[in-house]
Amino acid sequence: MFPYRDDNPTELTPYVTVGLIGLNVLVWVLVQGMGSPETLAHSVCTLGLIPGELLRTVPPHTVVHLGEGLACATTSHPAYATVLTSMFLHGGWFHLIGNMWFLWIFGNNVEDAMGHGRFVAFYLLCGLAAAATQVAASAHSAVPMIGASGAISGVLGAYLILFPRVRVHTLIFLGFFVTTIALPAYLMLLYWFLLQLLGGLPSLAGVQGGGVAFFAHIGGFASGVALVKVFMRRDFRRAGG
């Protein structure tokens, strides 16, 4: 199930949403070398968030292999800034494009409901909450965590509260058959959240996941639901929200 548009016009020009997309793309191009293996690995190792390093629960010099002969090693000096920098890194083209697509579909309306400045603060807070949740769930992990999906999950949580009945047009993949369907936002977003919950269950049982930070998604989404009313502009409903 992949959304491609919603029936939800905006009043404000989404400068922040566009700016966040541009910033993520800029980091991908200039800092991560558009996925060049050595540049990508260096960015992930130095700017990604490593839970075990941050909490000092793994020994220094613990090595994590990233493939293609590339690896990261933890240090004895946690880089606390990675809580923020990790939110603007991605592991590949599909990772980047998927995240930016979701941010565009849902972010412009949430920005419309909050205003530009409040949306910036909301987005960053959701990203921090997502990171904290993932760190708590994988406190002994030496694997770097990257991606904007935790913050974007907060945007999805806000959208659920603000626009639960707006129709979201989605692609449905049934093997080789692809069709489209328009669903109310609450149905699509709750289905997405259920997938994150189910995806995170194996890690609670000690089973290693496939590289998806499910608990970052869960924490980001929950923080979005909790914070949306705090950041919503007072005149939003009067303006037609």
Secondary structure as GFF3:
##gff-version 3
##sequence-region A 1 241
A	DSSP	beta_strand	2	6	.	.	.	ID=ss1
A	DSSP	alpha_helix	15	30	.	.	.	ID=ss2
A	DSSP	three_ten_helix	33	35	.	.	.	ID=ss3
A	DSSP	alpha_helix	37	47	.	.	.	ID=ss4
A	DSSP	alpha_helix	51	54	.	.	.	ID=ss5
A	DSSP	beta_strand	63	67	.	.	.	ID=ss6
A	DSSP	beta_strand	70	73	.	.	.	ID=ss7
A	DSSP	alpha_helix	82	85	.	.	.	ID=ss8
A	DSSP	three_ten_helix	86	88	.	.	.	ID=ss9
A	DSSP	alpha_helix	93	114	.	.	.	ID=ss10
A	DSSP	alpha_helix	116	137	.	.	.	ID=ss11
A	DSSP	alpha_helix	149	162	.	.	.	ID=ss12
A	DSSP	beta_strand	167	174	.	.	.	ID=ss13
A	DSSP	beta_strand	177	184	.	.	.	ID=ss14
A	DSSP	alpha_helix	185	204	.	.	.	ID=ss15
A	DSSP	alpha_helix	214	231	.	.	.	ID=ss16
###
